[in-house]
Amino acid sequence: MKLNRRDFLKSSATLTATSALSSCLSSQAESIPAHRWIDQKLCIGCGSCVPVCPMSAIQLKEKAEINPEECAECGVCYRSRVCPQDAIKPGKLRWPRTLREVFSNPLSEHKSTGVMGRGTEGIKTNDTTNRYQAGFIGVFVELGRPVLGTRFREVERVIKKFKAKGYSLLEDNPVAELIFEPETGSLLPEVLEEKAISVLLEFIIPESAGKELLIILQELGKELETVFSVSVALRALPDGSSAFENLFQSGIFTLPNGKVNLGFAQGIAKSKG
């Protein structure tokens, strides 16, 4: 097909404009930081974003800035919409930093489990999963909350401590896919310095190991560089009471709250065992 001069110039101009736009978009994409950031051209230094960060990662100098080392990519600052200038921007995250968002942002879904947030439903669905049965203790170790957050090197310490005693992390826990040495519980080296608001680890141990669990937790209390809390899942005794006091020594500090599965989803509570 022959083109007259006008059509040729028009098509050439279109191609040039398209090429320029493509180059511009490519350049903009390359300039986006690999972490959540605050556009300094838009920020007015009001400081409204500082108190909403659960990791205290936002610092106010003349203008607000996000410390990428402390940011857990939870997105609270962005979702809270406290910035009057819409200066808080998502970064172009790459592995392994993507772990921060997956474990810290409740709107992110773990591909390995299909569960949003920390990637596990814990005891909340035991009516249907029946993971925690009579004669065993479900152990939940939550690292990082409140305030401090946790690095995955601390997560690894917990997994390795339990593994050394013969107890493996549950395979359907989202952290399990990060283990590259099942024999020891070691995590992938590249994830160890990544940070999350909190990480929940799950183990199942026999009821006879109740005292051993206390020893493990006491040792971890001296070794970990972040805060952690522990919950246990126990099947109720035939009379409906809890076996907690029978399994653990008195004098343990416990929080006045708990979760009770009533067995409405399935008849597990009445099943054998």
N, C-alpha and C positions, 0 to 999 in steps of 0.2 A: 504494500500500500504506500502510495506517495503522499508526502505531507507538504503543504504549502509553507511558506516562510512563517506565517503567523501561527499556524498550528505547531510547527516545529519549535518555535520560541516558547509557545505556551506550555508544551509538554516538557521542554527542557527546564523551564522555570518551576514546574510542578515537581519534577524529579529533584531539582536542586533544593527546593523548600523541604521536601520530604526527607532528603538526606540530612539537611541541616537540623531538622526537628529531631530525627533519630539520633544524631550526634549529640544534640543538646540534652535529650533525655538520658542517653547513655552516660554523659558527663555528670549529670545531676545524680544518677544512681550511684556512680562511683564515689561521689563526694559525700554521700550519706554515711555517717559514722556507724561503726559496727556495734553500737550500744544505744540505749535511749539517751536523748540529748535535749538540750534547751537552745532554741534558736536565739542567739545573742542579739540579732537585729530586731527581734520582736519583744524580747524580755524588757520589762520596765523596772525590774528590781524591787517589786512590791513585797516579795517574800511569802506570798500566799501558799506556795507549793512546799515550802520547807517543812512545816509541821505534819503534813499528810504522809510523808515518806516513812514507812515502817522500818526502814534500814538506816535512817538518818544519812542517806547518801546525797541529799541535796544541800549544797552550801551556798550561802548568800554573801557575796562580796559586794562589788558594785552592782552586779547582776547575779542571778541564780545560775549555778552550775551543778551538773550531776557527776559525782565521782564514780566512774565506771567500775572501779574495783569493788566498791561497796554496794552498787546497785544490783538488785536481784531480778530485775526485769519483770517485776510483778504488775506494773502498769497502773498502780493505785494513783499516782500523781496525774496520769493522763485521764483515767476514768472519772476521777473526782471533779474534773472540770473547774478547778479553782483558778486556773490561769486565765486572766481577763484578755490575754493577747493570743491565746492558743499557741504558745511558744514551745510547749512540751511535745517533742516529736519521737515517734518510734524509730529505732535503729534498724539497720540491715543486719540482723543477727546471723551468725554462722556457727557451725559446730566447733567447739563444745558449748559455746555460750548459750545456744538455744536451750540447753538444759535448765538454765535459770528461769526462763519464761515458762517452760513446761511444768516445773515443780512449784513455781511461785504465783503464777497467774491462774486464778480459779476458773478463768474462761478458756484455758488451754486444755486440750485433751491429750492424754497419754496414748500414743498409738499402740503400745504393747498391751494395754489393759482396757482401753476404750472408756476410761473414767477420767473426768475432769478434775482439776485441782491437783492434789498430791498423788492421784493415780490409783488410789485404793479405797474401797468402801469399808475396810476394817470389819468390825463386828456388826455393823448396821444391817447387813443382809444375811446374817448367819441363819435366819429362819429358812432361807432357801438354799444357801450354800452348804450349811452344816459342816463348816471347816473346823469349828472348835467343839470337840466332842467330850463326853464324860471321860475322866481319867487323864485329861490333858489340860495344859494351861496355854492360852493364847497370850503372847507377850507383844505389846506394842511399845516401841521406843520412839518417841518423837523428839527430834533434835531441832534446836533453833528458836523456838518460841518460848517466851516473848522477847522482842527487841533485837537480840544478837544475830539471828540467822545462823546458818551453818555452812561450812565448806564441806565438800564431799570427802575431803581427807578425814574429817571427823566421822562421817557416815561409814567410811571404810574401817575405821578403828572399831566401831561397834560390831560390824559384820564379822570382822576377823576375830574379835573377842568371843563371840558366840560360836563361831566356827571352830575355834580351838577347843571348845568344850563339847563339840560334837553336834551343834545345832546350826542348821543352815537357814538362810533367809528363805522365806516362802517363795516359790517359783513365780507366783502370780503377783508378787510385789513389783512395782515399776522399777525399782533399783536393781532388780535381779539381772536385767538385760545389760547392766553396766559392769557386771562381774566378768573378768577375763581369766581369773585363776580360781575355779570352783574349789580346788583343794584347800586354798587358804582364805578365800573371800576377798582377794585383792580386786580393786576396781581398775578400770582403764586409766592409765597414768595421766592422760590428757584431761580428765574430768576432775581431778583431785582439788584444784584451786577454784573450781566454779562454786558459786554461792546460791543458796536458796533460802527463802524465808523459813521454811520448815520442811523436814523430810521425815516420813513415817516408815519405820521398819517393822516387819512382822516375823515372829518366830512361833513355833509350837514346841513345847517341851512337856515331858510327862509330869504328872502331879508330884511324883517322888523327887523331882528336881527343884522343888520350891526353895529350899535353903541354898542350893547352888546358885539359883537365880539371884538371890540377895547378894551373894559374894561377887557375882559378875557385875552387878550394878554398883556395888561399892568400889570395885576396881575402876570401873568406867568413870565414876565420879571424881577420881583422882587424876585421870588421864585426859579427859575431854576438855577442849578449850571453848566450849559453848554450853549453854544450858540444855537440859533434856528432862523429859518427864516420862513416866512409865505407867501404862495401863495393863491390866490383865483381864482376860476373858475366861470366865468359869461357868460351867454348866451348873444350874441350881441342883441342890440335893433333893431327894424325893419329897421332903416335907416343904420344899419351896425356899429354904434358907440358903445362904451363901456358904461356900466352903472356904472362903478367904481366910478366916481366923484359924481354921484347922491346918492350913497349908503354910501360913506365914507367922512368924513370931510376933508377939504383941509389941507395941511401942513404935510401930512403923507409922510415919506421918502419911495420912491419906487425905485426899481432897473430898469434900462432902458432896460429890456429884458422881453420877454414873449413867450408864445406858443399859436398859433392860429390854431384851427381846422376848416378846410374849408368845411367839410361836403361832401367830395368826396366819402367816403365809402358807405354812405346811404343818403337818402334825409331827414335827421333829421332836418337840418337847415330850411327847408321849411315846416316842419310838424307843426301841430297846437301846440302852447305852446312852 
